[in-house]
Amino acid sequence: MNRRQFILSGLALGTTATLGVNGYQLLNSDDTANSELVLAALLPALLYGALPSAPAESDAAISRTIAAVHDSLAFLPLRQQQELQLLFNLLAQRLGRLALSGHWLPLAELSLPQRLTLFARWRDSYLAVLQQAYHGLRELLFAAYYSQPEHWAALNYTAPRFR
């Protein structure tokens, strides 16, 4: 994060605090629309090179992965579920997205290199919360993608046979 992004993030957070969190409605939203929007934008960057090259197959794989993420969220502790939902809500809202990513545009409108750079900045950030967001999303999304049997061949994995 450079100096300009830091200052813009501080201004965005200050404006949000001044306007009040109640109008922003981040903490009370349990809508899955935000998570689907964010996941659909981030999955192509995180799974770059692993997704099928055909657009229709890639879109189907992303849809299956989003469904797998939603299925697996129920097995996470409540605190982690709430943190993930908060992250999705922040990334879906303009001010939150500006503070976390440094971009005003929706994540889906960012180019693939910009999304890859976003992940690299989170991974290498001096803020532990951004590193936690990166590692948590990466582990969750990789697990959701590679838990699907059609991806096992790429890993040379064969499922154990039970009698």
GITAWO-V526144 format. One record per backbone hydrogen bond with DSSP energy under -1.0 kcal/mol. NH is the residue of the N-H (numbers start at 1). CO is the residue of the C=O. E is the energy in kcal/mol with one decimal. If there is no record, write none. Layout:
[[NH;CO;E] [NH;CO;E]]
This chain:
[[6;2;-2.2] [7;3;-2.5] [8;4;-2.7] [9;5;-2.6] [10;6;-2.3] [11;7;-2.4] [12;8;-2.6] [13;9;-2.6] [14;10;-2.4] [15;11;-2.6] [16;12;-2.3] [17;13;-2.4] [18;14;-2.2] [19;15;-2.6] [20;16;-1.5] [25;21;-1.7] [36;32;-2.5] [37;33;-2.3] [38;34;-2.5] [39;35;-2.9] [40;36;-2.4] [41;37;-1.1] [42;38;-2.4] [43;39;-2.7] [46;42;-2.5] [47;43;-2.9] [48;45;-1.1] [50;47;-2.2] [51;47;-1.6] [58;54;-2.7] [59;55;-2.6] [60;56;-2.0] [61;57;-2.4] [62;58;-2.3] [63;59;-2.4] [64;60;-2.5] [65;61;-2.2] [66;62;-2.5] [67;63;-2.1] [68;64;-2.2] [69;65;-2.4] [70;66;-2.3] [71;67;-2.1] [72;68;-2.1] [73;69;-1.7] [75;72;-1.4] [76;73;-1.4] [81;77;-2.2] [82;78;-2.5] [83;79;-2.2] [84;80;-2.5] [85;81;-2.4] [86;82;-2.3] [87;83;-2.3] [88;84;-2.8] [89;85;-2.6] [90;86;-2.7] [91;87;-2.5] [92;88;-1.3] [93;89;-1.1] [97;93;-2.6] [98;94;-2.5] [99;95;-2.2] [100;96;-2.5] [101;97;-2.9] [102;98;-1.1] [109;106;-1.4] [110;107;-1.2] [115;111;-2.1] [116;112;-2.5] [117;113;-2.3] [118;114;-2.0] [119;115;-2.1] [120;116;-2.2] [121;117;-2.6] [122;118;-2.2] [123;119;-2.6] [124;120;-2.2] [131;127;-1.7] [132;128;-2.7] [133;129;-2.0] [134;130;-2.4] [135;131;-2.8] [136;132;-2.7] [137;133;-2.4] [138;134;-2.7] [139;135;-2.5] [140;136;-2.3] [141;137;-2.9] [142;138;-2.6] [143;139;-2.2] [144;140;-2.2] [145;141;-2.2] [146;142;-3.0] [147;143;-1.0] [148;145;-1.1] [151;148;-2.2] [152;149;-1.3] [156;153;-1.3] [157;152;-2.3]]
